[in-house]
Amino acid sequence: MGVAYDATTTSIEEAPLAADRPVAGLADELVDHRFKALPPDAEGLTVGALAAERRNLFTGGFTTPVLALSAESVEHNLALLETYAERHGLAFAPHGKTSMSPQLFDRQLAHGAWGITAAVPHQARVYRAYGIRRIFLANELVDAAALRWLAGELDADPEFRFICYVDSVRGVELMDEALRAAGSSRPVDVVVELGAGEGARTGVRTEAECAAVADAVAATGTLRLVGVAGYEGEVPDASGERVREWLRRLVALAVDLDRAGRFAATAAEGIVISAGGSAWFDAVADVFADIPDLSAPVLKLLRSGAYVSHDDGHYRHLTPFNRVPDEGALQPAFRLWAQVVSRPCAEQAFLNAGKRDAAYDLDLPQAQVVRSGRDGTARPATGITVSGLSDQHTWLRTEPDAELEVGDWVGMGLSHPCTSFDKWQLIPLVEADGTVTDYIRTFF
């Protein structure tokens, strides 16, 4: 059974996860050439039938390169953020752009998520196709076609709740115009986005401009102002104190708008105050703990998304759990396996994975383990370093005594979950002994 944040009591109560649980239908998809690395002899099986065979990643006919997602690490990370959010009195709408996987959304909801965050209309359409009932869109939505679609979704489903940013008077005008043209019968809930500072990304730069945007929302009949939000990860030259200073400014904005009577939230829905990427959610928890009483209960909404798989690079260094180790630690869940296809000299080797398979926008993959192509035994990737990527090759630099030969499999850790997920449409979920228990479908 799933859970949902109850803004009236700051407690957790049982609630349905997603309408009719359509995610189960993913098991009926046929395995074929669209999906990289799956066993050729599985052609024509359904994904569910292949999962039921519980094949071994290394001996079950999978081809290389193949991306594996650790079943144990995913479960650990889901449980850890659920506990963290509960401990700090936070509601949680993890950013779905990380995985774009309805199966993982379903599990995030089962582990206490209030809803799922999106960035663009396509993502919201995927969420709705798989029954997500609460969506927080962390962008201003001014696309008339998308607003027509949204109006239809809201009109058709009274239980669907949607919230998005507004960050300009012009944006409010465009939203109002499109929603009126669509004949929307339900207003769209919006939050004023406060920018993280001069030179940062989106968001209103000053409190006076925020008030003007709030006034513009109040002048429409198609929008309801229900809170404030922003993204602290864009604070220039971010440090713990600078991030907390901006978060306190966000809270103060909410207090000022509430005193001015600008929020339309009901007591059951709460006033939304939202922030929280994957690098500073400890600061969010600290500052949000001191939010004063407002005219309605506050929905303190955290949106961190990269936690579900974590990584071996960017977020391994940035995670707040490095600063608060007593709260636990996330586990990297991705490993990309590729095979040695060339060993031209003692200092060099090449794998059959490349930019089409591995995230490389932040850091190169890290060679972690070698599995012998002769007998399947595993050993640390001592003396082996990834030095570059081509489209379909990984360049390895090898020390003179490195043990590596053509046919060996090399397991690599990856950096940046968002660009790891989006290179694979169907990802084996693998237990520690190599057993594949499921296949995670993505929709990018």
JOJO-V823789 format. One record per residue. N is the residue number from 1. SS is DSSP state (H for helix, E for strand, - for the rest). PHI is phi as a letter, one per 30 degrees, with the letter a starting at -180 (none if undefined). Layout:
N/SS/PHI, N/SS/PHI
This chain:
1/-/none, 2/E/d, 3/E/b, 4/E/b, 5/E/d, 6/E/c, 7/-/d, 8/-/d, 9/-/b, 10/-/h, 11/E/c, 12/E/c, 13/E/b, 14/E/d, 15/E/a, 16/-/d, 17/-/d, 18/E/a, 19/H/e, 20/H/i, 21/H/h, 22/H/d, 23/H/e, 24/H/d, 25/H/d, 26/H/d, 27/H/d, 28/H/d, 29/-/d, 30/E/d, 31/-/d, 32/-/a, 33/-/d, 34/-/d, 35/-/c, 36/-/d, 37/-/i, 38/-/d, 39/-/e, 40/H/e, 41/H/d, 42/H/c, 43/-/e, 44/-/j, 45/-/d, 46/E/d, 47/H/e, 48/H/d, 49/H/d, 50/H/d, 51/H/d, 52/H/d, 53/-/d, 54/-/h, 55/-/d, 56/E/d, 57/-/e, 58/-/c, 59/-/b, 60/-/c, 61/-/j, 62/-/d, 63/-/c, 64/-/c, 65/-/d, 66/E/b, 67/E/c, 68/E/c, 69/E/c, 70/E/d, 71/H/d, 72/H/d, 73/H/d, 74/H/d, 75/H/d, 76/H/e, 77/H/d, 78/H/e, 79/H/d, 80/H/d, 81/H/d, 82/H/d, 83/H/d, 84/H/d, 85/H/d, 86/H/d, 87/H/d, 88/-/c, 89/-/i, 90/-/c, 91/E/d, 92/E/b, 93/-/b, 94/-/e, 95/E/d, 96/-/d, 97/-/d, 98/-/e, 99/-/c, 100/-/h, 101/-/b, 102/H/e, 103/H/d, 104/H/d, 105/H/e, 106/H/e, 107/H/d, 108/H/d, 109/H/d, 110/H/d, 111/-/c, 112/-/j, 113/-/d, 114/-/d, 115/-/a, 116/E/b, 117/E/d, 118/E/b, 119/-/c, 120/-/b, 121/H/e, 122/H/e, 123/H/d, 124/H/d, 125/H/d, 126/H/d, 127/H/e, 128/H/d, 129/H/d, 130/-/c, 131/-/i, 132/E/d, 133/-/c, 134/E/b, 135/E/b, 136/E/c, 137/E/c, 138/E/d, 139/E/a, 140/E/d, 141/-/c, 142/-/b, 143/-/d, 144/H/d, 145/H/d, 146/H/d, 147/H/d, 148/H/d, 149/H/d, 150/H/d, 151/H/e, 152/H/d, 153/H/d, 154/H/d, 155/H/d, 156/H/d, 157/-/b, 158/-/d, 159/-/d, 160/-/d, 161/E/c, 162/E/b, 163/E/b, 164/E/b, 165/E/d, 166/E/b, 167/-/b, 168/-/a, 169/H/d, 170/H/d, 171/H/d, 172/H/d, 173/H/d, 174/H/d, 175/H/d, 176/H/d, 177/H/d, 178/H/d, 179/H/d, 180/H/d, 181/H/d, 182/-/d, 183/-/i, 184/-/d, 185/-/c, 186/-/c, 187/-/d, 188/E/c, 189/E/d, 190/E/b, 191/E/b, 192/E/d, 193/E/d, 194/E/c, 195/-/d, 196/-/d, 197/-/k, 198/-/d, 199/-/i, 200/-/d, 201/-/d, 202/-/d, 203/-/j, 204/E/d, 205/-/d, 206/-/b, 207/H/d, 208/H/d, 209/H/d, 210/H/d, 211/H/d, 212/H/d, 213/H/d, 214/H/d, 215/H/d, 216/H/d, 217/H/d, 218/H/d, 219/-/d, 220/-/c, 221/-/c, 222/-/c, 223/E/b, 224/E/b, 225/E/d, 226/E/b, 227/E/l, 228/E/b, 229/E/a, 230/-/l, 231/-/b, 232/H/d, 233/H/d, 234/H/c, 235/-/d, 236/-/e, 237/-/h, 238/-/e, 239/-/b, 240/H/e, 241/H/d, 242/H/d, 243/H/d, 244/H/d, 245/H/d, 246/H/d, 247/H/d, 248/H/d, 249/H/d, 250/H/d, 251/H/d, 252/H/d, 253/H/d, 254/H/d, 255/H/d, 256/H/d, 257/H/d, 258/H/d, 259/H/d, 260/-/d, 261/-/i, 262/-/c, 263/-/d, 264/-/c, 265/-/d, 266/-/d, 267/-/d, 268/-/d, 269/-/c, 270/-/i, 271/E/d, 272/E/d, 273/E/b, 274/E/b, 275/E/a, 276/-/j, 277/-/d, 278/-/c, 279/-/c, 280/-/b, 281/H/d, 282/H/d, 283/H/d, 284/H/d, 285/H/d, 286/H/d, 287/H/d, 288/H/d, 289/-/d, 290/-/c, 291/-/d, 292/-/d, 293/-/d, 294/-/c, 295/-/d, 296/-/b, 297/-/e, 298/E/c, 299/E/c, 300/E/d, 301/E/c, 302/E/c, 303/-/b, 304/-/e, 305/-/b, 306/H/d, 307/H/e, 308/H/e, 309/-/c, 310/-/h, 311/-/a, 312/-/c, 313/-/b, 314/H/e, 315/H/d, 316/H/d, 317/H/d, 318/H/c, 319/-/e, 320/H/e, 321/H/d, 322/H/d, 323/-/d, 324/-/b, 325/H/d, 326/H/d, 327/H/d, 328/-/j, 329/-/a, 330/-/d, 331/-/c, 332/-/d, 333/-/c, 334/E/c, 335/E/b, 336/E/c, 337/E/c, 338/E/b, 339/E/c, 340/E/d, 341/E/c, 342/E/a, 343/E/b, 344/E/d, 345/E/a, 346/-/d, 347/-/c, 348/E/b, 349/E/a, 350/E/b, 351/E/c, 352/-/c, 353/-/c, 354/-/a, 355/-/d, 356/-/d, 357/-/b, 358/-/b, 359/-/d, 360/-/b, 361/-/d, 362/-/c, 363/-/b, 364/-/d, 365/-/e, 366/E/c, 367/E/d, 368/E/c, 369/E/b, 370/E/c, 371/E/c, 372/-/e, 373/-/d, 374/-/d, 375/-/b, 376/-/i, 377/-/d, 378/E/c, 379/E/b, 380/E/d, 381/-/d, 382/-/d, 383/-/i, 384/E/b, 385/E/b, 386/E/d, 387/E/c, 388/E/l, 389/E/b, 390/-/c, 391/-/e, 392/-/b, 393/-/b, 394/E/c, 395/E/d, 396/E/c, 397/E/c, 398/E/b, 399/-/d, 400/-/e, 401/-/c, 402/-/d, 403/-/c, 404/-/a, 405/-/b, 406/-/e, 407/-/j, 408/-/d, 409/E/c, 410/E/c, 411/E/c, 412/E/b, 413/E/d, 414/-/b, 415/-/c, 416/-/i, 417/-/e, 418/H/e, 419/H/c, 420/H/d, 421/H/e, 422/-/d, 423/-/c, 424/-/b, 425/-/d, 426/E/b, 427/E/c, 428/E/d, 429/E/c, 430/E/b, 431/-/d, 432/-/e, 433/-/d, 434/-/j, 435/E/d, 436/E/d, 437/E/c, 438/E/a, 439/E/b, 440/E/c, 441/E/d, 442/-/c, 443/-/b, 444/-/c
